[in-house]
């Protein structure tokens, strides 16, 4: 009987700790996990949006642009409080490039404006060899 209670308690703890716990990690920790095994390169002023496969928002922290073998991390100069991973980024790039002088408007899932983010340099992270 005691063993059964312990097994049930362990199973419940595992269920509680799985996806819900991962979602509760702070953004800096999740970003560090994403960049694990990668080495930062010299910052660049612009990236080519035609090469971006996906992007991920880390709340109040950064935006990561995935270009396959390289991840570009942008820690905005201002407006990080507007970064919410459930929001939609609206960009108006010039010549298919996103640069450190550009801004990104953030909209919530219903389309309402929720803030503006002033981009900084893009730091490339490549897998360590």
C-alpha positions, -999 to 999 in steps of 0.1 A, spaced: 0 0 0 28 24 9 46 16 -23 15 23 -44 11 57 -27 48 66 -35 44 55 -71 13 76 -75 30 106 -59 60 102 -82 38 99 -113 19 131 -103 51 150 -97 64 139 -131 32 152 -148 34 185 -129 71 190 -137 69 183 -174 55 208 -199 42 232 -173 75 235 -156 93 241 -189 69 270 -196 77 285 -162 115 287 -168 126 323 -170 134 336 -205 171 340 -198 173 303 -189 153 292 -220 175 314 -242 207 300 -227 194 265 -233 186 274 -269 222 287 -274 239 258 -256 267 244 -276 270 275 -298 296 302 -299 289 339 -303 304 358 -333 309 394 -339 277 415 -339 263 426 -372 241 456 -380 216 438 -403 203 404 -413 187 393 -445 150 384 -438 149 361 -469 172 337 -450 152 336 -418 135 302 -412 117 312 -380 119 336 -351 113 331 -314 105 358 -288 119 354 -253 98 376 -230 113 408 -219 147 396 -232 155 389 -269 143 378 -303 161 349 -319 162 346 -357 169 311 -370 189 309 -402 196 272 -401 232 267 -390 233 302 -374 210 318 -348 210 356 -346 201 370 -312 188 405 -310 186 421 -275 166 453 -282 180 486 -272 146 497 -258 111 483 -255 120 448 -242 89 450 -219 68 447 -251 84 413 -259 58 386 -253 61 352 -269 24 351 -277 25 384 -296 30 389 -333 59 409 -347 51 434 -374 82 446 -393 86 470 -422 120 462 -435 138 481 -462 151 460 -490 144 427 -472 169 435 -445 162 440 -408 187 464 -391 197 477 -357 180 510 -365 146 494 -372 117 490 -349 93 461 -345 57 467 -336 42 441 -313 5 431 -316 -14 407 -293 -32 376 -308 -63 397 -314 -44 422 -335 -42 450 -309 -10 470 -307 9 461 -275 41 480 -279 72 488 -300 107 473 -298 139 492 -309 163 467 -322 200 464 -313 229 445 -329 224 410 -342 248 385 -325 254 354 -346 257 321 -327 271 291 -346 276 255 -334 310 250 -318 332 227 -338 
